[in-house]
Amino acid sequence: MTVLTELPAGHTFEPFSFNVDARRVRAYRDATGDALSLYDRAGVVPPLAIAAVALGVLLESVSLPPGTLHVNESLSFHRPVPVGASLECRAILAQRSVRAGLVVSVLDSEILLEGQSALTARATVMSPQPS
């Protein structure tokens, strides 16, 4: 499996599709203690659940070195996503730098619902520099 710190800035990940079915939504809500009934009433996925599921799927194709820290996350939500929706994620390693023995990686992603942006995200992680 490819390690994130081995990829150059500008690396584009293969787009991937994933589903946010009721099982995944329930697992996320149970894990986070999210008991808001408004999601059930509206039949929509909690927005952070979408980002979490997408990250989980992405991490099936790229690994993070031991000691990696998630230091920042910026999310913008553009439209509600119904439970059971099929989504597409497009991601790029927007920036990569080395500082004080740490690799700083910035990942930009966009989640699409029916071809239209539902969520955009920018995540920053810091990993020990490989020897």
N, CA, C and O atoms as CSV, one atom per row, in Angstrom:
chain,resi,resn,atom,element,x,y,z
A,1,MET,N,N,0.850,-1.176,0.000
A,1,MET,CA,C,0.000,0.000,0.000
A,1,MET,C,C,0.898,1.242,0.000
A,1,MET,O,O,1.942,1.260,0.652
A,2,THR,N,N,0.495,2.245,-0.713
A,2,THR,CA,C,1.226,3.504,-0.785
A,2,THR,C,C,1.108,4.256,0.534
A,2,THR,O,O,0.044,4.285,1.153
A,3,VAL,N,N,2.209,4.861,0.951
A,3,VAL,CA,C,2.226,5.660,2.181
A,3,VAL,C,C,2.089,7.135,1.780
A,3,VAL,O,O,2.753,7.586,0.847
A,4,LEU,N,N,1.246,7.871,2.468
A,4,LEU,CA,C,0.976,9.264,2.123
A,4,LEU,C,C,2.254,10.084,1.982
A,4,LEU,O,O,2.356,10.901,1.067
A,5,THR,N,N,3.224,9.887,2.861
A,5,THR,CA,C,4.445,10.693,2.840
A,5,THR,C,C,5.323,10.417,1.623
A,5,THR,O,O,6.267,11.164,1.369
A,6,GLU,N,N,5.033,9.363,0.871
A,6,GLU,CA,C,5.789,9.041,-0.343
A,6,GLU,C,C,5.234,9.738,-1.581
A,6,GLU,O,O,5.864,9.714,-2.639
A,7,LEU,N,N,4.081,10.349,-1.461
A,7,LEU,CA,C,3.425,10.971,-2.613
A,7,LEU,C,C,3.856,12.425,-2.765
A,7,LEU,O,O,4.071,13.117,-1.770
A,8,PRO,N,N,3.986,12.894,-4.010
A,8,PRO,CA,C,4.365,14.295,-4.236
A,8,PRO,C,C,3.155,15.225,-4.166
A,8,PRO,O,O,2.018,14.793,-4.354
A,9,ALA,N,N,3.410,16.488,-3.896
A,9,ALA,CA,C,2.343,17.492,-3.985
A,9,ALA,C,C,1.770,17.453,-5.390
A,9,ALA,O,O,2.508,17.314,-6.366
A,10,GLY,N,N,0.481,17.573,-5.488
A,10,GLY,CA,C,-0.186,17.527,-6.781
A,10,GLY,C,C,-0.699,16.137,-7.140
A,10,GLY,O,O,-1.403,15.971,-8.136
A,11,HIS,N,N,-0.346,15.137,-6.329
A,11,HIS,CA,C,-0.823,13.777,-6.615
A,11,HIS,C,C,-2.349,13.759,-6.571
A,11,HIS,O,O,-2.956,14.216,-5.602
A,12,THR,N,N,-2.954,13.236,-7.613
A,12,THR,CA,C,-4.404,13.101,-7.677
A,12,THR,C,C,-4.770,11.652,-7.418
A,12,THR,O,O,-4.288,10.750,-8.103
A,13,PHE,N,N,-5.611,11.434,-6.441
A,13,PHE,CA,C,-6.078,10.089,-6.123
A,13,PHE,C,C,-7.149,9.684,-7.123
A,13,PHE,O,O,-7.869,10.528,-7.657
A,14,GLU,N,N,-7.245,8.388,-7.368
A,14,GLU,CA,C,-8.318,7.888,-8.235
A,14,GLU,C,C,-9.656,8.240,-7.589
A,14,GLU,O,O,-9.858,7.976,-6.404
A,15,PRO,N,N,-10.572,8.835,-8.358
A,15,PRO,CA,C,-11.900,9.097,-7.790
A,15,PRO,C,C,-12.525,7.777,-7.332
A,15,PRO,O,O,-12.309,6.733,-7.948
A,16,PHE,N,N,-13.289,7.832,-6.265
A,16,PHE,CA,C,-13.944,6.612,-5.795
A,16,PHE,C,C,-15.377,6.927,-5.380
A,16,PHE,O,O,-15.713,8.048,-4.998
A,17,SER,N,N,-16.190,5.905,-5.470
A,17,SER,CA,C,-17.595,6.024,-5.068
A,17,SER,C,C,-17.799,5.282,-3.765
A,17,SER,O,O,-17.113,4.300,-3.480
A,18,PHE,N,N,-18.740,5.756,-2.982
A,18,PHE,CA,C,-19.098,5.083,-1.740
A,18,PHE,C,C,-20.543,5.402,-1.409
A,18,PHE,O,O,-21.115,6.372,-1.906
A,19,ASN,N,N,-21.116,4.573,-0.565
A,19,ASN,CA,C,-22.513,4.713,-0.194
A,19,ASN,C,C,-22.602,5.085,1.280
A,19,ASN,O,O,-21.836,4.581,2.101
A,20,VAL,N,N,-23.520,5.951,1.608
A,20,VAL,CA,C,-23.775,6.298,3.012
A,20,VAL,C,C,-25.121,5.694,3.417
A,20,VAL,O,O,-26.121,6.394,3.578
A,21,ASP,N,N,-25.105,4.372,3.575
A,21,ASP,CA,C,-26.329,3.660,3.929
A,21,ASP,C,C,-26.638,3.814,5.410
A,21,ASP,O,O,-25.826,4.343,6.169
A,22,ALA,N,N,-27.792,3.359,5.810
A,22,ALA,CA,C,-28.261,3.518,7.192
A,22,ALA,C,C,-27.308,2.860,8.185
A,22,ALA,O,O,-27.130,3.379,9.287
A,23,ARG,N,N,-26.691,1.734,7.830
A,23,ARG,CA,C,-25.756,1.051,8.728
A,23,ARG,C,C,-24.550,1.932,9.032
A,23,ARG,O,O,-24.141,2.058,10.186
A,24,ARG,N,N,-23.974,2.549,7.980
A,24,ARG,CA,C,-22.817,3.428,8.187
A,24,ARG,C,C,-23.196,4.667,8.998
A,24,ARG,O,O,-22.441,5.108,9.865
A,25,VAL,N,N,-24.347,5.211,8.712
A,25,VAL,CA,C,-24.802,6.398,9.443
A,25,VAL,C,C,-24.997,6.051,10.916
A,25,VAL,O,O,-24.576,6.807,11.792
A,26,ARG,N,N,-25.629,4.917,11.192
A,26,ARG,CA,C,-25.856,4.492,12.581
A,26,ARG,C,C,-24.522,4.247,13.285
A,26,ARG,O,O,-24.359,4.645,14.438
A,27,ALA,N,N,-23.573,3.606,12.618
A,27,ALA,CA,C,-22.257,3.340,13.220
A,27,ALA,C,C,-21.571,4.658,13.582
A,27,ALA,O,O,-20.988,4.783,14.659
A,28,TYR,N,N,-21.641,5.629,12.690
A,28,TYR,CA,C,-21.034,6.939,12.963
A,28,TYR,C,C,-21.720,7.600,14.157
A,28,TYR,O,O,-21.055,8.085,15.072
A,29,ARG,N,N,-23.043,7.617,14.143
A,29,ARG,CA,C,-23.779,8.288,15.219
A,29,ARG,C,C,-23.565,7.602,16.557
A,29,ARG,O,O,-23.472,8.271,17.586
A,30,ASP,N,N,-23.485,6.277,16.557
A,30,ASP,CA,C,-23.216,5.555,17.805
A,30,ASP,C,C,-21.813,5.875,18.311
A,30,ASP,O,O,-21.615,6.081,19.508
A,31,ALA,N,N,-20.839,5.917,17.402
A,31,ALA,CA,C,-19.447,6.173,17.793
A,31,ALA,C,C,-19.254,7.581,18.348
A,31,ALA,O,O,-18.414,7.799,19.221
A,32,THR,N,N,-20.033,8.535,17.839
A,32,THR,CA,C,-19.863,9.927,18.260
A,32,THR,C,C,-20.870,10.367,19.322
A,32,THR,O,O,-20.773,11.471,19.859
A,33,GLY,N,N,-21.825,9.506,19.619
A,33,GLY,CA,C,-22.847,9.872,20.600
A,33,GLY,C,C,-23.851,10.869,20.057
A,33,GLY,O,O,-24.527,11.549,20.829
A,34,ASP,N,N,-23.960,10.966,18.733
A,34,ASP,CA,C,-24.877,11.916,18.092
A,34,ASP,C,C,-26.306,11.387,18.179
A,34,ASP,O,O,-26.666,10.442,17.477
A,35,ALA,N,N,-27.111,11.991,19.034
A,35,ALA,CA,C,-28.485,11.542,19.234
A,35,ALA,C,C,-29.515,12.520,18.676
A,35,ALA,O,O,-30.701,12.404,18.986
A,36,LEU,N,N,-29.084,13.481,17.858
A,36,LEU,CA,C,-30.028,14.457,17.309
A,36,LEU,C,C,-31.041,13.763,16.403
A,36,LEU,O,O,-30.668,13.081,15.449
A,37,SER,N,N,-32.303,13.940,16.704
A,37,SER,CA,C,-33.349,13.279,15.924
A,37,SER,C,C,-33.617,13.984,14.594
A,37,SER,O,O,-34.293,13.432,13.726
A,38,LEU,N,N,-33.099,15.182,14.431
A,38,LEU,CA,C,-33.385,15.921,13.195
A,38,LEU,C,C,-32.880,15.186,11.953
A,38,LEU,O,O,-33.482,15.299,10.885
A,39,TYR,N,N,-31.786,14.436,12.076
A,39,TYR,CA,C,-31.291,13.675,10.923
A,39,TYR,C,C,-32.271,12.578,10.540
A,39,TYR,O,O,-32.510,12.341,9.355
A,40,ASP,N,N,-32.843,11.907,11.540
A,40,ASP,CA,C,-33.825,10.863,11.267
A,40,ASP,C,C,-35.074,11.462,10.629
A,40,ASP,O,O,-35.598,10.927,9.652
A,41,ARG,N,N,-35.546,12.571,11.187
A,41,ARG,CA,C,-36.761,13.209,10.658
A,41,ARG,C,C,-36.568,13.662,9.213
A,41,ARG,O,O,-37.475,13.531,8.391
A,42,ALA,N,N,-35.388,14.195,8.907
A,42,ALA,CA,C,-35.126,14.704,7.555
A,42,ALA,C,C,-34.629,13.616,6.612
A,42,ALA,O,O,-34.637,13.801,5.395
A,43,GLY,N,N,-34.195,12.482,7.162
A,43,GLY,CA,C,-33.672,11.399,6.313
A,43,GLY,C,C,-32.336,11.742,5.674
A,43,GLY,O,O,-32.026,11.282,4.575
A,44,VAL,N,N,-31.537,12.564,6.377
A,44,VAL,CA,C,-30.245,12.984,5.819
A,44,VAL,C,C,-29.095,12.485,6.693
A,44,VAL,O,O,-29.275,12.140,7.861
A,45,VAL,N,N,-27.927,12.461,6.094
A,45,VAL,CA,C,-26.701,12.012,6.758
A,45,VAL,C,C,-26.086,13.188,7.514
A,45,VAL,O,O,-26.005,14.288,6.968
A,46,PRO,N,N,-25.649,12.981,8.761
A,46,PRO,CA,C,-24.915,14.062,9.435
A,46,PRO,C,C,-23.705,14.444,8.585
A,46,PRO,O,O,-22.957,13.563,8.160
A,47,PRO,N,N,-23.498,15.720,8.332
A,47,PRO,CA,C,-22.426,16.127,7.417
A,47,PRO,C,C,-21.043,15.586,7.769
A,47,PRO,O,O,-20.294,15.192,6.874
A,48,LEU,N,N,-20.691,15.560,9.047
A,48,LEU,CA,C,-19.366,15.045,9.410
A,48,LEU,C,C,-19.254,13.551,9.152
A,48,LEU,O,O,-18.152,13.041,8.949
A,49,ALA,N,N,-20.374,12.845,9.156
A,49,ALA,CA,C,-20.346,11.413,8.841
A,49,ALA,C,C,-19.892,11.190,7.400
A,49,ALA,O,O,-19.188,10.223,7.109
A,50,ILE,N,N,-20.291,12.071,6.512
A,50,ILE,CA,C,-19.891,11.953,5.103
A,50,ILE,C,C,-18.375,12.050,4.996
A,50,ILE,O,O,-17.739,11.236,4.325
A,51,ALA,N,N,-17.803,13.042,5.655
A,51,ALA,CA,C,-16.350,13.221,5.619
A,51,ALA,C,C,-15.644,12.021,6.238
A,51,ALA,O,O,-14.635,11.556,5.709
A,52,ALA,N,N,-16.164,11.516,7.353
A,52,ALA,CA,C,-15.535,10.377,8.024
A,52,ALA,C,C,-15.559,9.125,7.163
A,52,ALA,O,O,-14.560,8.411,7.078
A,53,VAL,N,N,-16.688,8.853,6.526
A,53,VAL,CA,C,-16.789,7.667,5.672
A,53,VAL,C,C,-15.851,7.810,4.474
A,53,VAL,O,O,-15.162,6.855,4.114
A,54,ALA,N,N,-15.818,8.990,3.854
A,54,ALA,CA,C,-14.937,9.208,2.697
A,54,ALA,C,C,-13.476,8.999,3.090
A,54,ALA,O,O,-12.720,8.364,2.355
A,55,LEU,N,N,-13.079,9.525,4.236
A,55,LEU,CA,C,-11.695,9.347,4.688
A,55,LEU,C,C,-11.395,7.869,4.915
A,55,LEU,O,O,-10.319,7.392,4.553
A,56,GLY,N,N,-12.321,7.155,5.501
A,56,GLY,CA,C,-12.138,5.721,5.718
A,56,GLY,C,C,-11.928,4.969,4.423
A,56,GLY,O,O,-11.073,4.087,4.346
A,57,VAL,N,N,-12.704,5.311,3.401
A,57,VAL,CA,C,-12.553,4.650,2.099
A,57,VAL,C,C,-11.206,5.027,1.470
A,57,VAL,O,O,-10.519,4.165,0.922
A,58,LEU,N,N,-10.830,6.297,1.546
A,58,LEU,CA,C,-9.543,6.729,0.991
A,58,LEU,C,C,-8.384,5.993,1.665
A,58,LEU,O,O,-7.414,5.625,1.003
A,59,LEU,N,N,-8.480,5.779,2.971
A,59,LEU,CA,C,-7.397,5.121,3.706
A,59,LEU,C,C,-7.291,3.625,3.394
A,59,LEU,O,O,-6.385,2.950,3.882
A,60,GLU,N,N,-8.219,3.107,2.580
A,60,GLU,CA,C,-8.078,1.737,2.091
A,60,GLU,C,C,-7.034,1.659,0.981
A,60,GLU,O,O,-6.560,0.571,0.654
A,61,SER,N,N,-6.669,2.812,0.394
A,61,SER,CA,C,-5.708,2.817,-0.717
A,61,SER,C,C,-4.403,3.532,-0.387
A,61,SER,O,O,-3.436,3.415,-1.140
A,62,VAL,N,N,-4.353,4.265,0.714
A,62,VAL,CA,C,-3.137,4.968,1.117
A,62,VAL,C,C,-3.055,4.886,2.636
A,62,VAL,O,O,-4.061,5.029,3.332
A,63,SER,N,N,-1.849,4.654,3.140
A,63,SER,CA,C,-1.712,4.527,4.591
A,63,SER,C,C,-1.014,5.746,5.185
A,63,SER,O,O,-0.338,6.506,4.492
A,64,LEU,N,N,-1.199,5.902,6.470
A,64,LEU,CA,C,-0.545,6.970,7.228
A,64,LEU,C,C,0.540,6.324,8.092
A,64,LEU,O,O,0.292,5.299,8.727
A,65,PRO,N,N,1.724,6.905,8.121
A,65,PRO,CA,C,2.785,6.335,8.957
A,65,PRO,C,C,2.430,6.412,10.441
A,65,PRO,O,O,1.672,7.289,10.856
A,66,PRO,N,N,2.980,5.488,11.242
A,66,PRO,CA,C,2.774,5.591,12.689
A,66,PRO,C,C,3.238,6.963,13.180
A,66,PRO,O,O,4.244,7.496,12.712
A,67,GLY,N,N,2.498,7.515,14.116
A,67,GLY,CA,C,2.852,8.824,14.662
A,67,GLY,C,C,2.233,9.991,13.921
A,67,GLY,O,O,2.483,11.145,14.270
A,68,THR,N,N,1.429,9.717,12.906
A,68,THR,CA,C,0.778,10.791,12.148
A,68,THR,C,C,-0.291,11.467,13.010
A,68,THR,O,O,-1.060,10.807,13.709
A,69,LEU,N,N,-0.317,12.790,12.940
A,69,LEU,CA,C,-1.308,13.580,13.667
A,69,LEU,C,C,-2.196,14.337,12.689
A,69,LEU,O,O,-1.705,14.935,11.732
A,70,HIS,N,N,-3.489,14.310,12.928
A,70,HIS,CA,C,-4.449,15.100,12.163
A,70,HIS,C,C,-4.511,16.456,12.855
A,70,HIS,O,O,-5.029,16.558,13.967
A,71,VAL,N,N,-3.984,17.507,12.208
A,71,VAL,CA,C,-3.837,18.785,12.901
A,71,VAL,C,C,-4.865,19.844,12.512
A,71,VAL,O,O,-5.034,20.833,13.226
A,72,ASN,N,N,-5.549,19.648,11.392
A,72,ASN,CA,C,-6.523,20.657,10.989
A,72,ASN,C,C,-7.509,20.053,9.999
A,72,ASN,O,O,-7.170,19.155,9.228
A,73,GLU,N,N,-8.730,20.561,10.034
A,73,GLU,CA,C,-9.765,20.132,9.090
A,73,GLU,C,C,-10.669,21.321,8.845
A,73,GLU,O,O,-11.110,21.986,9.783
A,74,SER,N,N,-10.940,21.582,7.582
A,74,SER,CA,C,-11.863,22.638,7.201
A,74,SER,C,C,-12.889,22.020,6.261
A,74,SER,O,O,-12.526,21.421,5.249
A,75,LEU,N,N,-14.159,22.161,6.591
A,75,LEU,CA,C,-15.227,21.557,5.799
A,75,LEU,C,C,-16.254,22.601,5.399
A,75,LEU,O,O,-16.574,23.502,6.174
A,76,SER,N,N,-16.762,22.473,4.194
A,76,SER,CA,C,-17.877,23.307,3.730
A,76,SER,C,C,-18.947,22.374,3.190
A,76,SER,O,O,-18.676,21.507,2.359
A,77,PHE,N,N,-20.155,22.564,3.672
A,77,PHE,CA,C,-21.263,21.713,3.254
A,77,PHE,C,C,-22.151,22.507,2.303
A,77,PHE,O,O,-22.546,23.634,2.599
A,78,HIS,N,N,-22.459,21.902,1.154
A,78,HIS,CA,C,-23.164,22.629,0.100
A,78,HIS,C,C,-24.600,22.173,-0.107
A,78,HIS,O,O,-25.422,22.927,-0.627
A,79,ARG,N,N,-24.909,20.931,0.302
A,79,ARG,CA,C,-26.273,20.437,0.152
A,79,ARG,C,C,-26.467,19.213,1.027
A,79,ARG,O,O,-25.508,18.494,1.304
A,80,PRO,N,N,-27.695,18.964,1.465
A,80,PRO,CA,C,-27.937,17.778,2.287
A,80,PRO,C,C,-27.781,16.503,1.463
A,80,PRO,O,O,-28.025,16.492,0.256
A,81,VAL,N,N,-27.373,15.443,2.129
A,81,VAL,CA,C,-27.186,14.140,1.482
A,81,VAL,C,C,-28.156,13.156,2.125
A,81,VAL,O,O,-28.092,12.927,3.333
A,82,PRO,N,N,-29.047,12.577,1.340
A,82,PRO,CA,C,-30.004,11.632,1.918
A,82,PRO,C,C,-29.329,10.312,2.304
A,82,PRO,O,O,-28.375,9.876,1.659
A,83,VAL,N,N,-29.842,9.689,3.363
A,83,VAL,CA,C,-29.358,8.368,3.751
A,83,VAL,C,C,-29.568,7.425,2.569
A,83,VAL,O,O,-30.622,7.432,1.934
A,84,GLY,N,N,-28.558,6.621,2.286
A,84,GLY,CA,C,-28.625,5.676,1.171
A,84,GLY,C,C,-28.028,6.206,-0.114
A,84,GLY,O,O,-27.962,5.484,-1.108
A,85,ALA,N,N,-27.589,7.467,-0.114
A,85,ALA,CA,C,-27.050,8.076,-1.334
A,85,ALA,C,C,-25.706,7.462,-1.718
A,85,ALA,O,O,-24.935,7.012,-0.870
A,86,SER,N,N,-25.459,7.462,-3.015
A,86,SER,CA,C,-24.159,7.074,-3.549
A,86,SER,C,C,-23.407,8.358,-3.864
A,86,SER,O,O,-23.924,9.246,-4.541
A,87,LEU,N,N,-22.183,8.442,-3.365
A,87,LEU,CA,C,-21.379,9.651,-3.518
A,87,LEU,C,C,-20.083,9.338,-4.242
A,87,LEU,O,O,-19.640,8.191,-4.281
A,88,GLU,N,N,-19.482,10.368,-4.815
A,88,GLU,CA,C,-18.171,10.234,-5.445
A,88,GLU,C,C,-17.215,11.196,-4.747
A,88,GLU,O,O,-17.577,12.331,-4.436
A,89,CYS,N,N,-15.997,10.733,-4.505
A,89,CYS,CA,C,-14.981,11.581,-3.880
A,89,CYS,C,C,-13.826,11.781,-4.845
A,89,CYS,O,O,-13.340,10.833,-5.461
A,90,ARG,N,N,-13.400,13.022,-4.965
A,90,ARG,CA,C,-12.212,13.385,-5.743
A,90,ARG,C,C,-11.254,14.057,-4.774
A,90,ARG,O,O,-11.630,14.997,-4.074
A,91,ALA,N,N,-10.014,13.577,-4.731
A,91,ALA,CA,C,-9.060,14.108,-3.755
A,91,ALA,C,C,-7.702,14.336,-4.405
A,91,ALA,O,O,-7.313,13.627,-5.333
A,92,ILE,N,N,-6.994,15.334,-3.901
A,92,ILE,CA,C,-5.660,15.682,-4.387
A,92,ILE,C,C,-4.784,16.052,-3.187
A,92,ILE,O,O,-5.246,16.672,-2.229
A,93,LEU,N,N,-3.533,15.664,-3.261
A,93,LEU,CA,C,-2.560,16.089,-2.255
A,93,LEU,C,C,-2.117,17.485,-2.674
A,93,LEU,O,O,-1.214,17.639,-3.496
A,94,ALA,N,N,-2.756,18.490,-2.108
A,94,ALA,CA,C,-2.575,19.871,-2.555
A,94,ALA,C,C,-1.209,20.445,-2.184
A,94,ALA,O,O,-0.623,21.213,-2.947
A,95,GLN,N,N,-0.709,20.067,-1.011
A,95,GLN,CA,C,0.580,20.603,-0.549
A,95,GLN,C,C,1.322,19.519,0.206
A,95,GLN,O,O,0.720,18.659,0.849
A,96,ARG,N,N,2.629,19.578,0.116
A,96,ARG,CA,C,3.489,18.682,0.892
A,96,ARG,C,C,4.764,19.444,1.198
A,96,ARG,O,O,5.398,19.984,0.291
A,97,SER,N,N,5.143,19.493,2.456
A,97,SER,CA,C,6.384,20.158,2.838
A,97,SER,C,C,7.006,19.408,4.004
A,97,SER,O,O,6.345,18.620,4.681
A,98,VAL,N,N,8.287,19.667,4.224
A,98,VAL,CA,C,8.999,19.054,5.345
A,98,VAL,C,C,9.485,20.167,6.258
A,98,VAL,O,O,10.145,21.110,5.822
A,99,ARG,N,N,9.140,20.036,7.547
A,99,ARG,CA,C,9.555,21.036,8.539
A,99,ARG,C,C,9.947,20.324,9.828
A,99,ARG,O,O,9.172,19.551,10.391
A,100,ALA,N,N,11.154,20.599,10.278
A,100,ALA,CA,C,11.643,20.073,11.561
A,100,ALA,C,C,11.436,18.566,11.682
A,100,ALA,O,O,11.043,18.069,12.737
A,101,GLY,N,N,11.704,17.843,10.591
A,101,GLY,CA,C,11.591,16.393,10.624
A,101,GLY,C,C,10.188,15.853,10.482
A,101,GLY,O,O,9.958,14.657,10.667
A,102,LEU,N,N,9.245,16.722,10.155
A,102,LEU,CA,C,7.862,16.305,9.960
A,102,LEU,C,C,7.417,16.597,8.529
A,102,LEU,O,O,7.745,17.641,7.965
A,103,VAL,N,N,6.672,15.670,7.957
A,103,VAL,CA,C,6.080,15.879,6.639
A,103,VAL,C,C,4.681,16.436,6.861
A,103,VAL,O,O,3.845,15.801,7.502
A,104,VAL,N,N,4.434,17.622,6.328
A,104,VAL,CA,C,3.127,18.267,6.429
A,104,VAL,C,C,2.408,18.034,5.095
A,104,VAL,O,O,2.880,18.456,4.039
A,105,SER,N,N,1.267,17.360,5.166
A,105,SER,CA,C,0.498,17.032,3.962
A,105,SER,C,C,-0.875,17.678,4.056
A,105,SER,O,O,-1.552,17.579,5.079
A,106,VAL,N,N,-1.278,18.341,2.977
A,106,VAL,CA,C,-2.594,18.983,2.916
A,106,VAL,C,C,-3.387,18.303,1.803
A,106,VAL,O,O,-2.982,18.299,0.640
A,107,LEU,N,N,-4.514,17.737,2.183
A,107,LEU,CA,C,-5.354,16.985,1.265
A,107,LEU,C,C,-6.646,17.751,1.009
A,107,LEU,O,O,-7.393,18.046,1.942
A,108,ASP,N,N,-6.910,18.074,-0.256
A,108,ASP,CA,C,-8.170,18.715,-0.642
A,108,ASP,C,C,-9.075,17.658,-1.254
A,108,ASP,O,O,-8.630,16.836,-2.055
A,109,SER,N,N,-10.344,17.681,-0.875
A,109,SER,CA,C,-11.277,16.723,-1.459
A,109,SER,C,C,-12.633,17.378,-1.696
A,109,SER,O,O,-13.009,18.367,-1.066
A,110,GLU,N,N,-13.336,16.772,-2.635
A,110,GLU,CA,C,-14.700,17.205,-2.954
A,110,GLU,C,C,-15.563,15.960,-3.041
A,110,GLU,O,O,-15.200,14.983,-3.695
A,111,ILE,N,N,-16.699,16.003,-2.381
A,111,ILE,CA,C,-17.660,14.908,-2.398
A,111,ILE,C,C,-18.838,15.355,-3.258
A,111,ILE,O,O,-19.430,16.411,-3.035
A,112,LEU,N,N,-19.158,14.528,-4.240
A,112,LEU,CA,C,-20.219,14.870,-5.182
A,112,LEU,C,C,-21.440,13.976,-4.996
A,112,LEU,O,O,-21.315,12.769,-4.793
A,113,LEU,N,N,-22.606,14.578,-5.066
A,113,LEU,CA,C,-23.880,13.875,-5.055
A,113,LEU,C,C,-24.551,14.177,-6.385
A,113,LEU,O,O,-24.871,15.327,-6.686
A,114,GLU,N,N,-24.758,13.136,-7.171
A,114,GLU,CA,C,-25.381,13.292,-8.493
A,114,GLU,C,C,-24.655,14.338,-9.327
A,114,GLU,O,O,-25.281,15.130,-10.032
A,115,GLY,N,N,-23.310,14.331,-9.239
A,115,GLY,CA,C,-22.488,15.226,-10.043
A,115,GLY,C,C,-22.352,16.641,-9.512
A,115,GLY,O,O,-21.658,17.460,-10.114
A,116,GLN,N,N,-22.998,16.942,-8.400
A,116,GLN,CA,C,-22.919,18.283,-7.831
A,116,GLN,C,C,-22.250,18.238,-6.466
A,116,GLN,O,O,-22.430,17.282,-5.711
A,117,SER,N,N,-21.484,19.266,-6.155
A,117,SER,CA,C,-20.732,19.314,-4.911
A,117,SER,C,C,-21.659,19.306,-3.695
A,117,SER,O,O,-22.557,20.138,-3.570
A,118,ALA,N,N,-21.414,18.338,-2.799
A,118,ALA,CA,C,-22.161,18.273,-1.553
A,118,ALA,C,C,-21.286,18.729,-0.389
A,118,ALA,O,O,-21.788,19.255,0.604
A,119,LEU,N,N,-19.970,18.524,-0.516
A,119,LEU,CA,C,-19.053,18.830,0.568
A,119,LEU,C,C,-17.665,19.059,-0.010
A,119,LEU,O,O,-17.249,18.338,-0.917
A,120,THR,N,N,-16.953,20.038,0.493
A,120,THR,CA,C,-15.546,20.212,0.172
A,120,THR,C,C,-14.780,20.212,1.491
A,120,THR,O,O,-15.276,20.682,2.515
A,121,ALA,N,N,-13.561,19.674,1.445
A,121,ALA,CA,C,-12.788,19.546,2.675
A,121,ALA,C,C,-11.318,19.801,2.409
A,121,ALA,O,O,-10.818,19.563,1.309
A,122,ARG,N,N,-10.637,20.287,3.430
A,122,ARG,CA,C,-9.175,20.460,3.419
A,122,ARG,C,C,-8.676,19.932,4.757
A,122,ARG,O,O,-9.023,20.462,5.813
A,123,ALA,N,N,-7.864,18.890,4.704
A,123,ALA,CA,C,-7.308,18.288,5.913
A,123,ALA,C,C,-5.799,18.406,5.906
A,123,ALA,O,O,-5.157,18.266,4.864
A,124,THR,N,N,-5.243,18.663,7.064
A,124,THR,CA,C,-3.797,18.743,7.220
A,124,THR,C,C,-3.361,17.691,8.228
A,124,THR,O,O,-3.914,17.589,9.322
A,125,VAL,N,N,-2.349,16.904,7.834
A,125,VAL,CA,C,-1.770,15.918,8.732
A,125,VAL,C,C,-0.260,16.126,8.783
A,125,VAL,O,O,0.353,16.578,7.816
A,126,MET,N,N,0.327,15.787,9.930
A,126,MET,CA,C,1.772,15.850,10.096
A,126,MET,C,C,2.255,14.457,10.441
A,126,MET,O,O,1.716,13.799,11.330
A,127,SER,N,N,3.297,14.009,9.711
A,127,SER,CA,C,3.836,12.673,9.896
A,127,SER,C,C,5.339,12.745,10.103
A,127,SER,O,O,5.993,13.635,9.559
A,128,PRO,N,N,5.900,11.824,10.877
A,128,PRO,CA,C,7.358,11.782,10.995
A,128,PRO,C,C,7.988,11.584,9.611
A,128,PRO,O,O,7.486,10.805,8.801
A,129,GLN,N,N,9.076,12.286,9.350
A,129,GLN,CA,C,9.756,12.152,8.070
A,129,GLN,C,C,10.392,10.766,7.983
A,129,GLN,O,O,11.059,10.328,8.921
A,130,PRO,N,N,10.182,10.064,6.842
A,130,PRO,CA,C,10.793,8.743,6.704
A,130,PRO,C,C,12.320,8.817,6.787
A,130,PRO,O,O,12.926,9.795,6.351
A,131,SER,N,N,12.921,7.792,7.342
A,131,SER,CA,C,14.391,7.750,7.468
A,131,SER,C,C,15.041,7.474,6.130
A,131,SER,O,O,16.266,7.403,6.042
